[in-house]
Amino acid sequence: MQITVYSTTTCPYCKMLKDYLVEKKVSFTEKIVDQSEAARDEMAGKSGGFLGVPFSVIVKNDGSEEKVLGFDKGKLDQILGAS
């Protein structure tokens, strides 16, 4: 499983999401969209133009992709098989 988290430096929900993933011992790549135009453009492409953060893209082992807008703990638990 590969997780990319698009975030900004000042977003409290981004911090909550990253803390949650660390607590669950789930590795992820962070792309900070308020510091990188390339990261912002990449996120806009994956989200259909939406620029809200946090935005996560989870590529499962079978190659399927899940996208999560915001810190949606219930949806993340379901995707990650966590409790």
PDB file as gemmi writes it, atoms N, CA and C in Angstrom:
CRYST1    1.000    1.000    1.000  90.00  90.00  90.00 P 1                      
ATOM      1  N   MET A   1       0.847  -1.177   0.000  1.00  0.00           N  
ATOM      2  CA  MET A   1       0.000   0.000   0.000  1.00  0.00           C  
ATOM      3  C   MET A   1       0.891   1.238   0.000  1.00  0.00           C  
ATOM      4  N   GLN A   2       0.531   2.195  -0.826  1.00  0.00           N  
ATOM      5  CA  GLN A   2       1.306   3.419  -0.943  1.00  0.00           C  
ATOM      6  C   GLN A   2       0.374   4.601  -0.698  1.00  0.00           C  
ATOM      7  N   ILE A   3       0.742   5.458   0.241  1.00  0.00           N  
ATOM      8  CA  ILE A   3      -0.120   6.581   0.609  1.00  0.00           C  
ATOM      9  C   ILE A   3       0.615   7.892   0.357  1.00  0.00           C  
ATOM     10  N   THR A   4      -0.058   8.805  -0.328  1.00  0.00           N  
ATOM     11  CA  THR A   4       0.462  10.156  -0.514  1.00  0.00           C  
ATOM     12  C   THR A   4      -0.520  11.113   0.149  1.00  0.00           C  
ATOM     13  N   VAL A   5       0.016  11.968   1.023  1.00  0.00           N  
ATOM     14  CA  VAL A   5      -0.799  12.964   1.721  1.00  0.00           C  
ATOM     15  C   VAL A   5      -0.410  14.337   1.189  1.00  0.00           C  
ATOM     16  N   TYR A   6      -1.381  15.041   0.642  1.00  0.00           N  
ATOM     17  CA  TYR A   6      -1.168  16.417   0.194  1.00  0.00           C  
ATOM     18  C   TYR A   6      -1.636  17.314   1.337  1.00  0.00           C  
ATOM     19  N   SER A   7      -0.742  18.216   1.763  1.00  0.00           N  
ATOM     20  CA  SER A   7      -1.054  19.036   2.933  1.00  0.00           C  
ATOM     21  C   SER A   7      -0.474  20.438   2.770  1.00  0.00           C  
ATOM     22  N   THR A   8      -0.778  21.282   3.756  1.00  0.00           N  
ATOM     23  CA  THR A   8      -0.150  22.600   3.843  1.00  0.00           C  
ATOM     24  C   THR A   8       0.535  22.705   5.202  1.00  0.00           C  
ATOM     25  N   THR A   9       1.385  23.688   5.340  1.00  0.00           N  
ATOM     26  CA  THR A   9       2.154  23.840   6.577  1.00  0.00           C  
ATOM     27  C   THR A   9       1.303  24.318   7.745  1.00  0.00           C  
ATOM     28  N   THR A  10       0.136  24.913   7.478  1.00  0.00           N  
ATOM     29  CA  THR A  10      -0.655  25.515   8.557  1.00  0.00           C  
ATOM     30  C   THR A  10      -1.962  24.788   8.856  1.00  0.00           C  
ATOM     31  N   CYS A  11      -2.238  23.682   8.169  1.00  0.00           N  
ATOM     32  CA  CYS A  11      -3.527  23.005   8.292  1.00  0.00           C  
ATOM     33  C   CYS A  11      -3.575  22.083   9.518  1.00  0.00           C  
ATOM     34  N   PRO A  12      -4.471  22.367  10.484  1.00  0.00           N  
ATOM     35  CA  PRO A  12      -4.546  21.498  11.672  1.00  0.00           C  
ATOM     36  C   PRO A  12      -5.060  20.092  11.348  1.00  0.00           C  
ATOM     37  N   TYR A  13      -5.940  19.965  10.356  1.00  0.00           N  
ATOM     38  CA  TYR A  13      -6.455  18.644   9.983  1.00  0.00           C  
ATOM     39  C   TYR A  13      -5.378  17.800   9.306  1.00  0.00           C  
ATOM     40  N   CYS A  14      -4.471  18.470   8.609  1.00  0.00           N  
ATOM     41  CA  CYS A  14      -3.336  17.759   8.005  1.00  0.00           C  
ATOM     42  C   CYS A  14      -2.477  17.139   9.107  1.00  0.00           C  
ATOM     43  N   LYS A  15      -2.235  17.910  10.151  1.00  0.00           N  
ATOM     44  CA  LYS A  15      -1.440  17.402  11.275  1.00  0.00           C  
ATOM     45  C   LYS A  15      -2.155  16.228  11.939  1.00  0.00           C  
ATOM     46  N   MET A  16      -3.467  16.338  12.112  1.00  0.00           N  
ATOM     47  CA  MET A  16      -4.230  15.244  12.720  1.00  0.00           C  
ATOM     48  C   MET A  16      -4.130  13.980  11.867  1.00  0.00           C  
ATOM     49  N   LEU A  17      -4.224  14.133  10.546  1.00  0.00           N  
ATOM     50  CA  LEU A  17      -4.117  12.987   9.644  1.00  0.00           C  
ATOM     51  C   LEU A  17      -2.735  12.343   9.738  1.00  0.00           C  
ATOM     52  N   LYS A  18      -1.694  13.163   9.704  1.00  0.00           N  
ATOM     53  CA  LYS A  18      -0.328  12.620   9.763  1.00  0.00           C  
ATOM     54  C   LYS A  18      -0.075  11.949  11.107  1.00  0.00           C  
ATOM     55  N   ASP A  19      -0.557  12.539  12.192  1.00  0.00           N  
ATOM     56  CA  ASP A  19      -0.417  11.928  13.524  1.00  0.00           C  
ATOM     57  C   ASP A  19      -1.145  10.583  13.576  1.00  0.00           C  
ATOM     58  N   TYR A  20      -2.321  10.521  12.968  1.00  0.00           N  
ATOM     59  CA  TYR A  20      -3.111   9.285  12.918  1.00  0.00           C  
ATOM     60  C   TYR A  20      -2.327   8.193  12.184  1.00  0.00           C  
ATOM     61  N   LEU A  21      -1.762   8.519  11.032  1.00  0.00           N  
ATOM     62  CA  LEU A  21      -1.015   7.531  10.251  1.00  0.00           C  
ATOM     63  C   LEU A  21       0.229   7.055  11.007  1.00  0.00           C  
ATOM     64  N   VAL A  22       0.912   7.974  11.676  1.00  0.00           N  
ATOM     65  CA  VAL A  22       2.089   7.602  12.472  1.00  0.00           C  
ATOM     66  C   VAL A  22       1.668   6.673  13.614  1.00  0.00           C  
ATOM     67  N   GLU A  23       0.561   7.016  14.280  1.00  0.00           N  
ATOM     68  CA  GLU A  23       0.046   6.195  15.384  1.00  0.00           C  
ATOM     69  C   GLU A  23      -0.295   4.779  14.911  1.00  0.00           C  
ATOM     70  N   LYS A  24      -0.823   4.673  13.686  1.00  0.00           N  
ATOM     71  CA  LYS A  24      -1.187   3.371  13.117  1.00  0.00           C  
ATOM     72  C   LYS A  24       0.016   2.663  12.478  1.00  0.00           C  
ATOM     73  N   LYS A  25       1.181   3.313  12.554  1.00  0.00           N  
ATOM     74  CA  LYS A  25       2.424   2.773  11.975  1.00  0.00           C  
ATOM     75  C   LYS A  25       2.283   2.522  10.470  1.00  0.00           C  
ATOM     76  N   VAL A  26       1.660   3.494   9.796  1.00  0.00           N  
ATOM     77  CA  VAL A  26       1.455   3.428   8.355  1.00  0.00           C  
ATOM     78  C   VAL A  26       2.388   4.453   7.707  1.00  0.00           C  
ATOM     79  N   SER A  27       3.246   3.992   6.818  1.00  0.00           N  
ATOM     80  CA  SER A  27       4.163   4.918   6.159  1.00  0.00           C  
ATOM     81  C   SER A  27       3.432   5.680   5.061  1.00  0.00           C  
ATOM     82  N   PHE A  28       3.870   6.902   4.821  1.00  0.00           N  
ATOM     83  CA  PHE A  28       3.249   7.748   3.809  1.00  0.00           C  
ATOM     84  C   PHE A  28       4.263   8.751   3.287  1.00  0.00           C  
ATOM     85  N   THR A  29       3.959   9.283   2.123  1.00  0.00           N  
ATOM     86  CA  THR A  29       4.746  10.355   1.530  1.00  0.00           C  
ATOM     87  C   THR A  29       3.930  11.627   1.652  1.00  0.00           C  
ATOM     88  N   GLU A  30       4.565  12.692   2.110  1.00  0.00           N  
ATOM     89  CA  GLU A  30       3.867  13.968   2.243  1.00  0.00           C  
ATOM     90  C   GLU A  30       4.313  14.917   1.141  1.00  0.00           C  
ATOM     91  N   LYS A  31       3.352  15.579   0.534  1.00  0.00           N  
ATOM     92  CA  LYS A  31       3.638  16.608  -0.454  1.00  0.00           C  
ATOM     93  C   LYS A  31       2.974  17.890   0.028  1.00  0.00           C  
ATOM     94  N   ILE A  32       3.774  18.921   0.241  1.00  0.00           N  
ATOM     95  CA  ILE A  32       3.292  20.166   0.841  1.00  0.00           C  
ATOM     96  C   ILE A  32       2.945  21.152  -0.283  1.00  0.00           C  
ATOM     97  N   VAL A  33       1.652  21.347  -0.470  1.00  0.00           N  
ATOM     98  CA  VAL A  33       1.175  22.089  -1.633  1.00  0.00           C  
ATOM     99  C   VAL A  33       1.320  23.607  -1.521  1.00  0.00           C  
ATOM    100  N   ASP A  34       1.537  24.129  -0.306  1.00  0.00           N  
ATOM    101  CA  ASP A  34       1.757  25.575  -0.196  1.00  0.00           C  
ATOM    102  C   ASP A  34       3.236  25.933  -0.315  1.00  0.00           C  
ATOM    103  N   GLN A  35       4.080  24.932  -0.538  1.00  0.00           N  
ATOM    104  CA  GLN A  35       5.505  25.191  -0.735  1.00  0.00           C  
ATOM    105  C   GLN A  35       6.001  24.697  -2.089  1.00  0.00           C  
ATOM    106  N   SER A  36       5.170  23.943  -2.790  1.00  0.00           N  
ATOM    107  CA  SER A  36       5.591  23.365  -4.059  1.00  0.00           C  
ATOM    108  C   SER A  36       4.482  23.487  -5.097  1.00  0.00           C  
ATOM    109  N   GLU A  37       4.764  24.246  -6.143  1.00  0.00           N  
ATOM    110  CA  GLU A  37       3.792  24.401  -7.223  1.00  0.00           C  
ATOM    111  C   GLU A  37       3.552  23.062  -7.924  1.00  0.00           C  
ATOM    112  N   ALA A  38       4.602  22.267  -8.056  1.00  0.00           N  
ATOM    113  CA  ALA A  38       4.470  20.950  -8.697  1.00  0.00           C  
ATOM    114  C   ALA A  38       3.538  20.051  -7.886  1.00  0.00           C  
ATOM    115  N   ALA A  39       3.672  20.067  -6.546  1.00  0.00           N  
ATOM    116  CA  ALA A  39       2.804  19.261  -5.687  1.00  0.00           C  
ATOM    117  C   ALA A  39       1.364  19.750  -5.785  1.00  0.00           C  
ATOM    118  N   ARG A  40       1.179  21.064  -5.822  1.00  0.00           N  
ATOM    119  CA  ARG A  40      -0.167  21.633  -5.936  1.00  0.00           C  
ATOM    120  C   ARG A  40      -0.804  21.220  -7.271  1.00  0.00           C  
ATOM    121  N   ASP A  41      -0.039  21.303  -8.354  1.00  0.00           N  
ATOM    122  CA  ASP A  41      -0.556  20.916  -9.665  1.00  0.00           C  
ATOM    123  C   ASP A  41      -0.886  19.423  -9.711  1.00  0.00           C  
ATOM    124  N   GLU A  42      -0.031  18.604  -9.099  1.00  0.00           N  
ATOM    125  CA  GLU A  42      -0.259  17.150  -9.055  1.00  0.00           C  
ATOM    126  C   GLU A  42      -1.550  16.842  -8.299  1.00  0.00           C  
ATOM    127  N   MET A  43      -1.726  17.495  -7.146  1.00  0.00           N  
ATOM    128  CA  MET A  43      -2.928  17.287  -6.346  1.00  0.00           C  
ATOM    129  C   MET A  43      -4.169  17.728  -7.123  1.00  0.00           C  
ATOM    130  N   ALA A  44      -4.105  18.863  -7.788  1.00  0.00           N  
ATOM    131  CA  ALA A  44      -5.243  19.358  -8.556  1.00  0.00           C  
ATOM    132  C   ALA A  44      -5.629  18.358  -9.650  1.00  0.00           C  
ATOM    133  N   GLY A  45      -4.639  17.740 -10.261  1.00  0.00           N  
ATOM    134  CA  GLY A  45      -4.905  16.742 -11.286  1.00  0.00           C  
ATOM    135  C   GLY A  45      -5.579  15.507 -10.733  1.00  0.00           C  
ATOM    136  N   LYS A  46      -5.145  15.054  -9.558  1.00  0.00           N  
ATOM    137  CA  LYS A  46      -5.692  13.839  -8.956  1.00  0.00           C  
ATOM    138  C   LYS A  46      -7.056  14.074  -8.317  1.00  0.00           C  
ATOM    139  N   SER A  47      -7.316  15.323  -7.891  1.00  0.00           N  
ATOM    140  CA  SER A  47      -8.561  15.616  -7.178  1.00  0.00           C  
ATOM    141  C   SER A  47      -9.636  16.205  -8.082  1.00  0.00           C  
ATOM    142  N   GLY A  48      -9.349  16.309  -9.361  1.00  0.00           N  
ATOM    143  CA  GLY A  48     -10.328  16.913 -10.269  1.00  0.00           C  
ATOM    144  C   GLY A  48     -10.384  18.418 -10.132  1.00  0.00           C  
ATOM    145  N   GLY A  49      -9.290  19.032  -9.708  1.00  0.00           N  
ATOM    146  CA  GLY A  49      -9.218  20.483  -9.592  1.00  0.00           C  
ATOM    147  C   GLY A  49      -9.488  21.018  -8.200  1.00  0.00           C  
ATOM    148  N   PHE A  50      -9.878  20.158  -7.289  1.00  0.00           N  
ATOM    149  CA  PHE A  50     -10.170  20.597  -5.924  1.00  0.00           C  
ATOM    150  C   PHE A  50      -8.864  20.807  -5.163  1.00  0.00           C  
ATOM    151  N   LEU A  51      -8.762  21.877  -4.393  1.00  0.00           N  
ATOM    152  CA  LEU A  51      -7.514  22.191  -3.696  1.00  0.00           C  
ATOM    153  C   LEU A  51      -7.633  22.153  -2.179  1.00  0.00           C  
ATOM    154  N   GLY A  52      -8.650  21.489  -1.643  1.00  0.00           N  
ATOM    155  CA  GLY A  52      -8.788  21.375  -0.195  1.00  0.00           C  
ATOM    156  C   GLY A  52      -7.809  20.353   0.364  1.00  0.00           C  
ATOM    157  N   VAL A  53      -7.320  20.604   1.558  1.00  0.00           N  
ATOM    158  CA  VAL A  53      -6.387  19.686   2.231  1.00  0.00           C  
ATOM    159  C   VAL A  53      -6.933  19.327   3.607  1.00  0.00           C  
ATOM    160  N   PRO A  54      -6.522  18.206   4.166  1.00  0.00           N  
ATOM    161  CA  PRO A  54      -5.650  17.221   3.541  1.00  0.00           C  
ATOM    162  C   PRO A  54      -6.390  16.431   2.459  1.00  0.00           C  
ATOM    163  N   PHE A  55      -5.622  15.990   1.494  1.00  0.00           N  
ATOM    164  CA  PHE A  55      -6.124  15.136   0.427  1.00  0.00           C  
ATOM    165  C   PHE A  55      -5.170  13.962   0.329  1.00  0.00           C  
ATOM    166  N   SER A  56      -5.708  12.751   0.434  1.00  0.00           N  
ATOM    167  CA  SER A  56      -4.871  11.554   0.431  1.00  0.00           C  
ATOM    168  C   SER A  56      -5.209  10.675  -0.763  1.00  0.00           C  
ATOM    169  N   VAL A  57      -4.169  10.117  -1.351  1.00  0.00           N  
ATOM    170  CA  VAL A  57      -4.329   9.138  -2.417  1.00  0.00           C  
ATOM    171  C   VAL A  57      -3.688   7.847  -1.917  1.00  0.00           C  
ATOM    172  N   ILE A  58      -4.492   6.800  -1.853  1.00  0.00           N  
ATOM    173  CA  ILE A  58      -4.031   5.511  -1.342  1.00  0.00           C  
ATOM    174  C   ILE A  58      -4.080   4.505  -2.488  1.00  0.00           C  
ATOM    175  N   VAL A  59      -2.909   3.998  -2.862  1.00  0.00           N  
ATOM    176  CA  VAL A  59      -2.832   2.973  -3.901  1.00  0.00           C  
ATOM    177  C   VAL A  59      -2.696   1.636  -3.189  1.00  0.00           C  
ATOM    178  N   LYS A  60      -3.715   0.805  -3.349  1.00  0.00           N  
ATOM    179  CA  LYS A  60      -3.729  -0.497  -2.678  1.00  0.00           C  
ATOM    180  C   LYS A  60      -2.804  -1.474  -3.406  1.00  0.00           C  
ATOM    181  N   ASN A  61      -2.533  -2.588  -2.754  1.00  0.00           N  
ATOM    182  CA  ASN A  61      -1.640  -3.604  -3.321  1.00  0.00           C  
ATOM    183  C   ASN A  61      -2.160  -4.169  -4.640  1.00  0.00           C  
ATOM    184  N   ASP A  62      -3.490  -4.130  -4.851  1.00  0.00           N  
ATOM    185  CA  ASP A  62      -4.043  -4.645  -6.110  1.00  0.00           C  
ATOM    186  C   ASP A  62      -4.042  -3.590  -7.214  1.00  0.00           C  
ATOM    187  N   GLY A  63      -3.491  -2.414  -6.907  1.00  0.00           N  
ATOM    188  CA  GLY A  63      -3.392  -1.345  -7.895  1.00  0.00           C  
ATOM    189  C   GLY A  63      -4.557  -0.385  -7.898  1.00  0.00           C  
ATOM    190  N   SER A  64      -5.620  -0.717  -7.164  1.00  0.00           N  
ATOM    191  CA  SER A  64      -6.772   0.196  -7.105  1.00  0.00           C  
ATOM    192  C   SER A  64      -6.406   1.421  -6.272  1.00  0.00           C  
ATOM    193  N   GLU A  65      -7.111   2.505  -6.539  1.00  0.00           N  
ATOM    194  CA  GLU A  65      -6.786   3.777  -5.901  1.00  0.00           C  
ATOM    195  C   GLU A  65      -7.985   4.300  -5.127  1.00  0.00           C  
ATOM    196  N   GLU A  66      -7.741   4.739  -3.913  1.00  0.00           N  
ATOM    197  CA  GLU A  66      -8.774   5.380  -3.088  1.00  0.00           C  
ATOM    198  C   GLU A  66      -8.323   6.810  -2.830  1.00  0.00           C  
ATOM    199  N   LYS A  67      -9.278   7.738  -2.872  1.00  0.00           N  
ATOM    200  CA  LYS A  67      -8.976   9.140  -2.601  1.00  0.00           C  
ATOM    201  C   LYS A  67      -9.811   9.577  -1.406  1.00  0.00           C  
ATOM    202  N   VAL A  68      -9.169  10.270  -0.475  1.00  0.00           N  
ATOM    203  CA  VAL A  68      -9.856  10.708   0.742  1.00  0.00           C  
ATOM    204  C   VAL A  68      -9.636  12.205   0.904  1.00  0.00           C  
ATOM    205  N   LEU A  69     -10.730  12.952   0.946  1.00  0.00           N  
ATOM    206  CA  LEU A  69     -10.657  14.387   1.176  1.00  0.00           C  
ATOM    207  C   LEU A  69     -10.889  14.653   2.655  1.00  0.00           C  
ATOM    208  N   GLY A  70     -10.007  15.426   3.249  1.00  0.00           N  
ATOM    209  CA  GLY A  70     -10.117  15.759   4.661  1.00  0.00           C  
ATOM    210  C   GLY A  70      -9.605  14.632   5.536  1.00  0.00           C  
ATOM    211  N   PHE A  71      -9.760  14.789   6.838  1.00  0.00           N  
ATOM    212  CA  PHE A  71      -9.363  13.754   7.789  1.00  0.00           C  
ATOM    213  C   PHE A  71     -10.617  12.957   8.127  1.00  0.00           C  
ATOM    214  N   ASP A  72     -10.911  11.972   7.285  1.00  0.00           N  
ATOM    215  CA  ASP A  72     -12.094  11.122   7.427  1.00  0.00           C  
ATOM    216  C   ASP A  72     -11.647   9.815   8.082  1.00  0.00           C  
ATOM    217  N   LYS A  73     -11.612   9.822   9.414  1.00  0.00           N  
ATOM    218  CA  LYS A  73     -11.068   8.681  10.163  1.00  0.00           C  
ATOM    219  C   LYS A  73     -11.815   7.383   9.849  1.00  0.00           C  
ATOM    220  N   GLY A  74     -13.127   7.445   9.737  1.00  0.00           N  
ATOM    221  CA  GLY A  74     -13.914   6.249   9.442  1.00  0.00           C  
ATOM    222  C   GLY A  74     -13.537   5.640   8.101  1.00  0.00           C  
ATOM    223  N   LYS A  75     -13.425   6.481   7.090  1.00  0.00           N  
ATOM    224  CA  LYS A  75     -13.061   5.983   5.760  1.00  0.00           C  
ATOM    225  C   LYS A  75     -11.632   5.451   5.758  1.00  0.00           C  
ATOM    226  N   LEU A  76     -10.732   6.138   6.455  1.00  0.00           N  
ATOM    227  CA  LEU A  76      -9.332   5.696   6.527  1.00  0.00           C  
ATOM    228  C   LEU A  76      -9.243   4.352   7.253  1.00  0.00           C  
ATOM    229  N   ASP A  77      -9.964   4.205   8.347  1.00  0.00           N  
ATOM    230  CA  ASP A  77      -9.965   2.930   9.072  1.00  0.00           C  
ATOM    231  C   ASP A  77     -10.422   1.798   8.155  1.00  0.00           C  
ATOM    232  N   GLN A  78     -11.465   2.079   7.368  1.00  0.00           N  
ATOM    233  CA  GLN A  78     -12.006   1.068   6.451  1.00  0.00           C  
ATOM    234  C   GLN A  78     -10.975   0.693   5.392  1.00  0.00           C  
ATOM    235  N   ILE A  79     -10.342   1.688   4.781  1.00  0.00           N  
ATOM    236  CA  ILE A  79      -9.367   1.422   3.726  1.00  0.00           C  
ATOM    237  C   ILE A  79      -8.147   0.698   4.276  1.00  0.00           C  
ATOM    238  N   LEU A  80      -7.681   1.138   5.443  1.00  0.00           N  
ATOM    239  CA  LEU A  80      -6.450   0.569   6.018  1.00  0.00           C  
ATOM    240  C   LEU A  80      -6.698  -0.734   6.783  1.00  0.00           C  
ATOM    241  N   GLY A  81      -7.967  -1.068   7.002  1.00  0.00           N  
ATOM    242  CA  GLY A  81      -8.280  -2.257   7.782  1.00  0.00           C  
ATOM    243  C   GLY A  81      -7.898  -2.080   9.233  1.00  0.00           C  
ATOM    244  N   ALA A  82      -7.950  -0.845   9.696  1.00  0.00           N  
ATOM    245  CA  ALA A  82      -7.566  -0.512  11.079  1.00  0.00           C  
ATOM    246  C   ALA A  82      -8.817  -0.412  11.946  1.00  0.00           C  
ATOM    247  N   SER A  83      -8.587  -0.355  13.244  1.00  0.00           N  
ATOM    248  CA  SER A  83      -9.730  -0.168  14.141  1.00  0.00           C  
ATOM    249  C   SER A  83      -9.374   0.812  15.230  1.00  0.00           C  
TER     250      SER A  83                                                      
END                                                                             
